[in-house]
Structures are given as structure tokens and as C-alpha cells.
Amino acid sequence: MGKDIRLPAVAGTFYPGETSKLQIMLKELFSQAEKKDIKGRIIGIISPHAGYPYSGGTAAKGYKQLEGKHFDTIILVGPSHHALFKASSVYKTGGWRTPLGIVPIDKDIVNKLIDEDKTIDYYPQAHTNEHSLEVQVPFLQTILDNFKIVPIVIGDQSPALCEILANAIVKVCRDKNILLVASTDLYHGYSYDECYSSDSLVLKTVGKFDIDGFKELYTSRENVGCGAGPVYTILLAAKALGGNDCILIEHTTSGDVTGNKNDYIVGYSSFIITKEDAKENKSAKKEKKDEEILTKEEKVFLLDIARKSVELAVNGKPIPEFKPVTERLKEPKGVFVTLTKDGKLRGCIGYIQAIKPLFQSVSEMAISAALKDPRFPPVSPDEVSQLSIEISALTPLEKIDNPEVITVGRDGILIKKGFYSGLLLPQVATEYGWDRMTFLEETCHKAGLPSNAYKDPETEVFIFQALIFNEEEK
């Protein structure tokens, strides 16, 4: 097995090559790191990869958050600093040695990733002298026990290849206990002020989990980070695996560490990526989140005006000028009103975009659902008392390029191509038990398009979330 073991390339330069000295340095770095109160389950980390005297403190503060955790496999994604190749290289044999011992390769995941796409393969030269992943391993060996690794070096950091890799990681690792690691330093150059200016853009987009914003940043601006592609890859994969928050743990620069701000400057940061912990009280969290959007009083008011609007309109009576109980109800918001009778759909119409004040939209859409849904005859006066009313207040539309980010039960979908468009609310997929692909195909059908139209480059796919409430909650 010895010949299958990758030997350390930068031990003695980027970090101490002697076991005892490395242990002492790591112990000191971790002793200076604070373990924060991180909400949710940690699924990813973004960490710098310079020499430990420069970025080791920042890296340790990120890895400190993993203390007490267990992961079966660590997916490491970093940039190539030496080899040139237009693909992603997955190290596939034996294990990796550091002065702290050997970490085995997860051959099962490696082989499945390589089978996923021709742009994912094993190029030995990509790993021989590369430091971006190697420097992460001693931190992991110190803070975690009994894990395997999947080291991936990206040669071509174009979004297309990063997206292929992210999709492969998600497909292969969806049901596994993994940690995603993106290795990158940030700004490189001779201006301390420019470093902070450039890094602030990264901190803003990544810290908001704004994947599209980060993609636009790193593809339109030079010197954002040497591992911008790996960061984009890990953000995509994390979101598809349920990640919903990216927490900045530390940002600094080589100038801050050394005190020399007039020399060559490199930026460093650590982020933790989390997802909602299934063990938390989800109903309590949902209630808190919903309260931030609409209070119970506001929801009751909207349900009341929806029912009054239906009753009056169906009986041919004029609709009064409703007076909202709060200023928030005057704010424009997309909304759908759904009518059901005996558990079956009786009408559903809404505004996708935030066109009118919410309270006014609810009144108008309730009337339209009762009288103008072309799929059903108008509601009769005798039916009104048998109707149940549900309101879905929508978040703004978010255009997506990767369908893997869609979460069934959370997201609704809007698909547009030319003059064709179709929308399905989040609750539809849940009610019918659809998976993501079926949800996409059914939305295409709703738009009058072929089931695979969402794959067409000319088709636009949008997602949104909805605050859903009905009269049973009053």
C-alpha cells in the first residue's frame, strides 16, 4: 500500500514537518480559537490555504467549530496552483500522509464521482505538488476522528465545470454523512486597501449565501480568490444538500498578521455552512419565521377579507374599501388565493409579482379564484359556505441555473419560455408526493411545454417560497 500513499509536498515549508512541532503549533492555534454558538447542522467550511504562520489562525477558528462533530468523509475541493488541465482531478488511490498520520481515501465515493462525468477524472500531476488541500488535512486530523477524504483539485474554474462537479457531488453524496471543504485564499496583490475592498465583496456575497452574486463576482472581476471555483462548487453543492446559511467566522490579511501592510498582501477568511437541524423544533422555527413576515392578526385580517370578497362578489354585491390593520399589509407582495371544496380544488389564481398592496391583491385574487378560474364554473352562492380558503404570500422570484437547488416542500417553481409560462406553488409537490424532477416536469406541463423543457437553454426557471395559511389556523 505504501506506493499508493501520497506523501506531503509542503510539510516543513507551509507547516512544520516534524510531528511534535506540528502538534504544538496546532494546539496553540486552536487554543486561540473560540467555539461559537452555531445554529443548525454544519455541512461545509471555507478555509484558507497559506502557510500556517499566515493563515493558520484564521483556518483554526473555522475548524474549531467542528469540535465534537463526526463526519464519515470529507470532500476537499481546491484550486490547482501548478498543473494546467481543463477538468477536475480526484485523487483515487490509498491515502494521504501528513506528519500526523495517514488519512484513507474514500474509494467508493471517488469511483462514483469519476463515473459521473468525463470532466471528472484522476490526473496524478494535479496532486503531486499541490498545497491547497494538503494544508487542510492536519487541521481535520486534529479536530476530528476516524474519517476518510476525497481530495479534488480543480484545473479549469469555469462555472460550467464547477457546476458539473457540484452536481456529481450532490448525486453521489446526498444520503452520506459528509463535510464539504472549499480551499481558497482571497485577494493577492500589493495594496492593503484594495485587499479589503475586494475581500468585502466576497464576504458580502458568500455571507449572504448569494451564489449567483458570487458567481457574477468571480467571473467578472480578477483577483477575487485563487479558489473561487472551489468556493462556487461547494456553495452549489451545499445548497442542494439543504444548506441555508453561510456564517463568517474570521477575515484577516497577511498584512494584519505580520504587521507589514506595505508588502505583498493576501486575504484570508473562514466560513461555516449550515443547514437546518432536523432535531430542532421545526414548528417553533416556522412560527417565528412566519411571524417575521405576517403576524397572526395580519393573517386573520387577510383571510377575513378574502372570504368577505368572495361572498359579496358571488352574490353580485359591491366590494367595500378594506382598511388594512397594519402598514405592512399595504406593501406590494405576490400572492395566490386557493379555494377548495370537500378537499378538492375549486379555484386558484394569483399575482406572481408584487404588483399591488397585499391586502388589495388578496381581495382581488379571492374574487378571481371564485369567478374567473377558467378551469372551473363560477362559484355559486350556495357553495360559498362550503369553501375553504388558503392564502400563499410569495417571496420575490429568484432565477436559477441549477435545478438541484430546488427543495421540494420549500420552493415553488415558475417556468417561462417565450410566450409560455407556468407556475406551481410549493404545497402542490408535497400534496402529490412529487420528487424534484417530477415537480419540474409538471410545471413544464402547466406552462404548455414538453416535460423536459426546463433543460432548454432558452427556458427560464425561477423559484420562490410562500407563507401559506388558511382558515383552520384562525
Secondary structure as the mmCIF struct_conf table of DSSP 4:
data_model
#
loop_
_struct_conf.conf_type_id
_struct_conf.id
_struct_conf.beg_label_comp_id
_struct_conf.beg_label_asym_id
_struct_conf.beg_label_seq_id
_struct_conf.end_label_comp_id
_struct_conf.end_label_asym_id
_struct_conf.end_label_seq_id
HELX_RH_3T_P HELX_RH_3T_P1 GLY A 2 ASP A 4
STRN STRN1 ILE A 5 ARG A 6
HELX_LH_PP_P HELX_LH_PP_P1 LEU A 7 PRO A 8
BEND BEND1 ALA A 9 VAL A 10
STRN STRN2 ALA A 11 ALA A 11
TURN_TY1_P TURN_TY1_P1 GLY A 12 PHE A 14
STRN STRN3 TYR A 15 TYR A 15
BEND BEND2 GLY A 17 GLU A 18
HELX_RH_AL_P HELX_RH_AL_P1 THR A 19 SER A 31
TURN_TY1_P TURN_TY1_P2 GLN A 32 GLN A 32
HELX_LH_PP_P HELX_LH_PP_P2 ALA A 33 LYS A 36
BEND BEND3 GLY A 40 GLY A 40
STRN STRN4 ARG A 41 SER A 47
BEND BEND4 ALA A 50 ALA A 50
HELX_RH_AL_P HELX_RH_AL_P2 TYR A 52 TYR A 63
HELX_RH_3T_P HELX_RH_3T_P2 LYS A 64 LEU A 66
TURN_TY1_P TURN_TY1_P3 GLU A 67 GLY A 68
BEND BEND5 ASP A 72 ASP A 72
STRN STRN5 THR A 73 PRO A 79
BEND BEND6 HIS A 81 HIS A 82
BEND BEND7 LYS A 86 ALA A 87
STRN STRN6 SER A 88 VAL A 90
BEND BEND8 THR A 93 GLY A 94
STRN STRN7 GLY A 95 THR A 98
TURN_TY1_P TURN_TY1_P4 PRO A 99 LEU A 100
STRN STRN8 GLY A 101 PRO A 104
STRN STRN9 ILE A 105 ILE A 105
HELX_RH_AL_P HELX_RH_AL_P3 LYS A 107 GLU A 116
TURN_TY1_P TURN_TY1_P5 LYS A 118 THR A 119
STRN STRN10 ILE A 120 ASP A 121
TURN_TY1_P TURN_TY1_P6 PRO A 124 PRO A 124
HELX_RH_AL_P HELX_RH_AL_P4 GLN A 125 THR A 128
BEND BEND9 ASN A 129 ASN A 129
TURN_TY1_P TURN_TY1_P7 SER A 132 LEU A 133
HELX_RH_3T_P HELX_RH_3T_P3 GLU A 134 GLN A 136
HELX_RH_AL_P HELX_RH_AL_P5 VAL A 137 ILE A 143
BEND BEND10 ASN A 146 ASN A 146
STRN STRN11 LYS A 148 ILE A 154
BEND BEND11 GLY A 155 GLY A 155
HELX_RH_AL_P HELX_RH_AL_P6 PRO A 159 CYS A 173
TURN_TY1_P TURN_TY1_P8 ARG A 174 ASP A 175
BEND BEND12 LYS A 176 LYS A 176
STRN STRN12 ILE A 178 SER A 183
STRN STRN13 HIS A 188 GLY A 189
BEND BEND13 TYR A 190 TYR A 190
HELX_RH_AL_P HELX_RH_AL_P7 TYR A 192 GLY A 207
TURN_TY1_P TURN_TY1_P9 LYS A 208 PHE A 209
HELX_RH_AL_P HELX_RH_AL_P8 ILE A 211 SER A 220
BEND BEND14 ARG A 221 ARG A 221
TURN_TY1_P TURN_TY1_P10 GLU A 222 ASN A 223
BEND BEND15 VAL A 224 VAL A 224
TURN_TY1_P TURN_TY1_P11 CYS A 226 GLY A 227
HELX_RH_AL_P HELX_RH_AL_P9 ALA A 228 ALA A 240
TURN_TY1_P TURN_TY1_P12 LEU A 241 GLY A 242
STRN STRN14 GLY A 243 THR A 253
HELX_RH_AL_P HELX_RH_AL_P10 SER A 254 THR A 258
BEND BEND16 GLY A 259 GLY A 259
BEND BEND17 ASN A 262 ASP A 263
STRN STRN15 ILE A 265 LYS A 275
TURN_TY1_P TURN_TY1_P13 ALA A 278 LYS A 279
BEND BEND18 GLU A 280 GLU A 280
HELX_RH_AL_P HELX_RH_AL_P11 LYS A 282 ILE A 293
HELX_RH_AL_P HELX_RH_AL_P12 LYS A 296 VAL A 314
TURN_TY1_P TURN_TY1_P14 ASN A 315 GLY A 316
HELX_LH_PP_P HELX_LH_PP_P3 LYS A 317 PRO A 320
BEND BEND19 VAL A 325 THR A 326
HELX_RH_3T_P HELX_RH_3T_P4 GLU A 327 LYS A 330
BEND BEND20 GLU A 331 GLU A 331
STRN STRN16 PRO A 332 PRO A 332
STRN STRN17 VAL A 335 LYS A 341
TURN_TY1_P TURN_TY1_P15 ASP A 342 GLY A 343
STRN STRN18 LYS A 344 TYR A 351
BEND BEND21 ILE A 352 GLN A 353
BEND BEND22 LYS A 356 LYS A 356
STRN STRN19 PRO A 357 PRO A 357
HELX_RH_AL_P HELX_RH_AL_P13 LEU A 358 LEU A 371
TURN_TY1_P TURN_TY1_P16 LYS A 372 LYS A 372
TURN_TY1_P TURN_TY1_P17 PRO A 374 ARG A 375
BEND BEND23 PHE A 376 PHE A 376
HELX_LH_PP_P HELX_LH_PP_P4 PRO A 377 SER A 380
HELX_RH_3T_P HELX_RH_3T_P5 PRO A 381 GLN A 386
STRN STRN20 LEU A 387 LEU A 394
HELX_LH_PP_P HELX_LH_PP_P5 THR A 395 LEU A 397
STRN STRN21 GLU A 398 ILE A 400
BEND BEND24 ASP A 401 ASP A 401
HELX_RH_3T_P HELX_RH_3T_P6 PRO A 403 VAL A 405
TURN_TY1_P TURN_TY1_P18 VAL A 408 ARG A 410
STRN STRN22 GLY A 412 LYS A 417
TURN_TY1_P TURN_TY1_P19 GLY A 418 PHE A 419
STRN STRN23 TYR A 420 LEU A 424
HELX_RH_AL_P HELX_RH_AL_P14 PRO A 426 TYR A 432
TURN_TY1_P TURN_TY1_P20 GLY A 433 GLY A 433
HELX_RH_AL_P HELX_RH_AL_P15 ARG A 436 LYS A 446
TURN_TY1_P TURN_TY1_P21 ALA A 447 GLY A 448
BEND BEND25 LEU A 449 LEU A 449
TURN_TY1_P TURN_TY1_P22 SER A 451 ASN A 452
HELX_RH_3T_P HELX_RH_3T_P7 ALA A 453 LYS A 455
BEND BEND26 ASP A 456 ASP A 456
TURN_TY1_P TURN_TY1_P23 PRO A 457 GLU A 458
STRN STRN24 GLU A 460 PHE A 464
STRN STRN25 ALA A 466 ASN A 470
HELX_RH_3T_P HELX_RH_3T_P8 GLU A 471 GLU A 473
#
